Amino acid sequence: MTAPTHVPSHGERGPRVIRDVIVVDGDSGPVAELGEPVDVVVEGERIARVEPRGSTRDADLDTTQVIDGRGRLLLPGFIDAHAHADGLVFDPDVQLALLRQGVTTVIGGQDGVSYAPGDGTYASEYFAAINGPHPGYRGGGIRELLASYDDATAVNQALLVPAGTVRRLVCGRSAEDASRAELDAMLALVAEGLADGAVGLSTGLDYVPGAFATTEELARLAEPVATAGGVYVSHMRGGYESGSATGIDEIRAIAQQSGAAVHVSHFHAEPHLVHGLMAGLAASGVDASFDAYPYTRGCSILAMPLLPASITVRPTAEVLALLSDPVERARLLAEWFPTIVDYPSLGPDWPEMLTLAHVAAPAFGWAHGLTIGAAAARSGTTPAEFALDVLVASRLEVNVVMAVRYARTDADLASILTHPFAMGGSDGIFVGAHPHPRARGSFARYLHSLVVSQGVMNWADAAALVSTRAADRFGLGDRGRVRPGAVADLVLVDPARIADRATYEDPLALAEGIDDVLVAGVPVLAGGRLTGATPGRGIRRSTCPKEA
């Protein structure tokens, strides 16, 4: 690791100078055209000046406030456009995992499920294996949830209004179409969340209760998003992969009816499908973008692909009783499980495609890192029976890494990620003993694979992918650029060392090549270690009254 010049005290805001560093952001040209390294002066939370190297005299500075940037690039703080750190961003280990990748802001409230609005109970239970619990939030709305992050973490947190949580709060567990009164109540909650600072609205249409929402309902809920200048963000219906066209058709209809800008979450499909479907949206006049992680495999709760929504929508106690009932279990095994082979992301080999990443039941702790098929064989039972057993024992709190039927090469992933409307989004899940490596590797992998290894991007293009586009798209204030007046969320990258180390076999390994990071002008990572400073905040959409 690069030794820091100085490890600051907690909350220290400078002024400071990052000396002898090459500046890159999404508006820059190729690094070869940037000229000589410069000195970047930070005062308070913002960049004050970008000056020729050596312009600032040491005599004018407290030398403990100088960061040596020699041999490194200075990029704007990376923005994870799709993250699941809503409740775990307070955990120092999670902060370290993010900062070692250069991530200074995460956008949560994804997939239609998070704590607010309401008391957080639904999300804490249903997404226990994805977001985990929030340590302090017990009720209110987006305003209160955003406030919980202010000066409480080293990383910023932006939020989407989660449509599934809104529907659950208003319609309960109903699978029926929303009534006019219910729709009005949901619209009011969405509008309130946007007024409180949310950057848009998210849906998770493979999860409950989002799966029960009609296209018309979603289009109506997107109307206040359009009015506020936010973004409609969707985990699409249809299972992605070969089923992606179904989800894109629905997104098109929602955009055209509501007027909202749209964003596709974790767009995983073959490159020709991604490019063709995005081109189709553009040809329809739809303002669309997407995020994608640099891996082929996905990750989600086990209950989502393996159980029907008509079951998972019920209270957990009822689901467990049903799965434990011999008659009901036999019916599921005979009638339901044969149909999951038709799910676009699975197919007949699903037992070998699902690897256990988090199992809450201690009795099944031995199964972490094994496929459902391998764990079932060790237990002497069938894959379907084993899956039901582990779900019951864990009270449904199980997540899995999901292989896909048609694996993609690095070149395939590069084709997707070099799309001009692509953004970095890890879909990182920090819950689990053997999690998907994307939580600890995605952003370093973007840089190493796309710039260093394959050479399909220059550093400015990479900065746009991992920072600038998301800052602009989601209204994150003066972030995403290295220029005077910008918020000093800054990352020093060693281009010779940047690399992801997390793998499917060793998913907890931290990234390398980023040792110094500032958030709001305060060093939060120095020499590769947390400083203990917590200048992060809940970021309110920049068009909201409260300063972002």
Secondary structure, 3 states (H helix, E strand, C coil): CCCCCCCCCCCCCCCEEEEEEEECCCCCCCHHHCCCCEEEEEECCEEEEEEECCCCCHHHCCHHHEEECCCCEEEECEEECCEECCCCCCCHHHHHHHHCCCEEEEEECHHHCCCCCCCCHHHHHHCCCCCCCCCCCCCCCHHHHHHCCCCCCCCEEEECEEHHHHHHHHHCCCCCCCCHHHHHHHHHHHHHHHHCCCCEEEEECCCCCHHHCCHHHHHHHHHHHHHHCCEEEEECCCCCHHHHHHHHHHHHHHHHHHCCEEEECCCCCCHHHHHHHHHHHHHCCCCEEEEECCCCCEEEECHHHHCCHHHHCCCHHHHHHHHHCHHHHHHHHHHHHHHHHHCCCCCCCHHHHEEEEEECCHHHHHHCCCEHHHHHHHHCCCHHHHHHHHHHHCCCCEEEEECCCCCCCHHHHHHHHCCCCEEECCCEECCCCCCCCHHHHHHHHHHHHHHHHCCCCCHHHHHHHHHHHHHHHCCCCCCCCCCCCCECCEEEECCCCCECCCCCCCCCCCCECEEEEEECCEEEEECCEECCCCCCCECCCCCCCCCC
